[in-house]
Amino acid sequence: MDKEDGATIESVLAKHGLDGLVGSLTPLLAKLAEPDVTGDQLVTWIADSAKPSARVGTEFVGEVTKWALTRGVPNDVPTGAPVASLEPFFKALLAACKGPEKKDGDKKDLICKLDREVAVLYAAQRFCASRDFPEGLLERIFRDLHAGDVLDETAMKAWRDDASCAIGLETIPGKEKALFQAMELLQEFASDTETETEETA
């Protein structure tokens, strides 16, 4: 960025309504860095201490998901059965996804719960990409997040169809590989939806 135009990083972030983003995540990052923090403790901290301005963004959810997956999914985890060590983090993920909701009169582009759930999926994609996409791991994580009611089929379909491949301003690598690994699960959800539609007709 040229200094002649008078733009600074702060002014560019402010211009796009992102001026509080980095500072608003600082308390969360400090909490997540505590070595002994549990999922339940994080739920309490989110309810009592996290600012709504931080919780509304997908970045907040992305950081909580990164923390949960890093702590809850061992490197050598078998993918044939649910990852039991991830379950204690579901409540924290739910609390992060909940965030403040849109109210009547809010801007149309305000981030909603579905956006935050899609951010969980992108964070899982980023996590698996950092491990070079071990066979079956992404699908296992998606299945466990769904079974734990962290997110639903609507979020997975939104993730599948989303072209941004991002959490906030961060582009997440590996979407094609992630789609390939999640194909069977996405097809299951599609056939479940078709069956439900036929039954209601």
SVG drawing of the C-alpha trace seen along z (x, -y; Angstrom):
<svg xmlns="http://www.w3.org/2000/svg" viewBox="-48 -11 52 59">
<polyline fill="none" stroke="black" stroke-width="0.4" points="0.0,0.0 1.4,-3.4 2.0,-5.8 1.1,-8.7 -2.5,-7.8 -2.7,-8.3 -4.2,-4.8 -3.1,-2.8 -4.1,0.7 -6.3,-0.7 -8.1,-3.0 -8.7,-0.3 -10.1,2.0 -12.3,-0.8 -13.5,-1.6 -14.8,2.0 -16.2,2.1 -13.5,4.4 -11.6,2.0 -12.5,3.9 -11.9,7.4 -8.3,8.1 -8.6,6.4 -12.0,8.1 -10.4,11.6 -7.5,10.9 -9.4,11.9 -10.6,15.1 -7.1,16.0 -5.8,15.5 -8.5,17.7 -7.8,20.5 -4.1,20.3 -4.7,21.3 -3.3,24.9 -6.0,26.3 -9.2,24.6 -12.0,27.1 -15.0,27.0 -17.3,26.2 -15.1,23.4 -15.0,21.9 -18.8,22.0 -19.0,20.0 -16.4,17.6 -18.2,17.0 -21.5,16.4 -20.0,14.1 -17.0,12.4 -17.0,12.5 -18.1,9.3 -21.1,9.6 -19.0,7.6 -16.4,10.4 -19.0,13.3 -20.9,12.1 -18.0,12.8 -17.0,16.1 -13.5,15.6 -14.5,16.1 -16.1,19.5 -13.1,20.4 -10.7,19.9 -12.9,21.9 -13.2,24.7 -9.5,24.7 -8.9,25.0 -11.5,27.8 -10.2,29.9 -6.6,29.4 -7.4,30.6 -10.0,33.2 -8.7,35.0 -5.4,36.9 -3.0,37.3 -3.6,41.0 -7.3,41.1 -9.2,43.9 -12.0,42.7 -14.2,45.7 -16.1,44.7 -17.0,41.4 -14.1,39.4 -15.0,39.6 -12.3,37.1 -14.1,34.4 -17.4,34.7 -16.4,32.6 -15.9,29.6 -19.4,29.7 -20.9,27.3 -18.2,24.8 -18.7,25.1 -22.5,24.6 -21.9,21.5 -19.6,20.1 -22.1,20.8 -25.0,19.3 -23.6,15.8 -25.8,12.7 -28.6,13.0 -30.0,10.6 -32.8,8.4 -35.4,6.6 -33.9,3.5 -30.3,4.9 -28.2,4.6 -28.9,7.4 -25.2,8.4 -25.0,9.1 -23.6,12.6 -26.2,15.2 -26.0,18.6 -25.8,20.4 -22.7,18.4 -21.1,19.3 -21.9,23.0 -20.4,22.9 -17.3,21.3 -17.1,24.5 -17.0,26.6 -14.3,24.4 -12.3,24.6 -12.6,28.4 -11.5,28.2 -8.5,26.0 -7.6,28.5 -7.6,31.5 -5.7,29.6 -3.0,28.9 -2.7,32.7 -2.7,33.3 -6.3,34.7 -5.9,38.1 -8.3,40.6 -11.7,40.3 -10.9,37.7 -12.9,34.8 -16.0,36.9 -15.6,38.3 -15.4,34.8 -18.4,33.6 -20.4,36.7 -19.4,36.1 -20.3,32.4 -23.7,33.3 -24.3,36.0 -23.4,33.6 -26.0,31.1 -23.3,28.5 -24.6,28.0 -27.2,29.5 -27.6,30.6 -28.4,27.0 -25.0,25.8 -23.3,28.6 -25.2,27.8 -24.3,24.1 -20.6,25.1 -20.8,27.3 -22.3,24.5 -20.2,21.6 -17.7,20.3 -15.9,17.9 -13.9,20.7 -13.2,18.4 -13.5,17.6 -13.7,13.9 -10.9,12.6 -8.8,15.8 -9.1,18.1 -9.2,21.7 -7.2,24.2 -8.4,27.6 -12.0,27.2 -11.9,29.6 -10.2,32.3 -12.7,31.6 -15.7,31.9 -14.3,35.2 -13.8,36.6 -17.3,35.4 -19.1,36.6 -20.6,39.7 -22.0,37.8 -23.4,35.0 -25.1,37.6 -26.6,39.2 -28.1,35.9 -29.3,35.3 -31.1,38.7 -32.5,38.1 -34.0,34.8 -35.5,36.4 -37.1,39.1 -38.5,36.5 -39.9,34.5 -41.6,37.7 -43.1,38.6 -44.6,35.1 -46.0,35.0"/>
</svg>
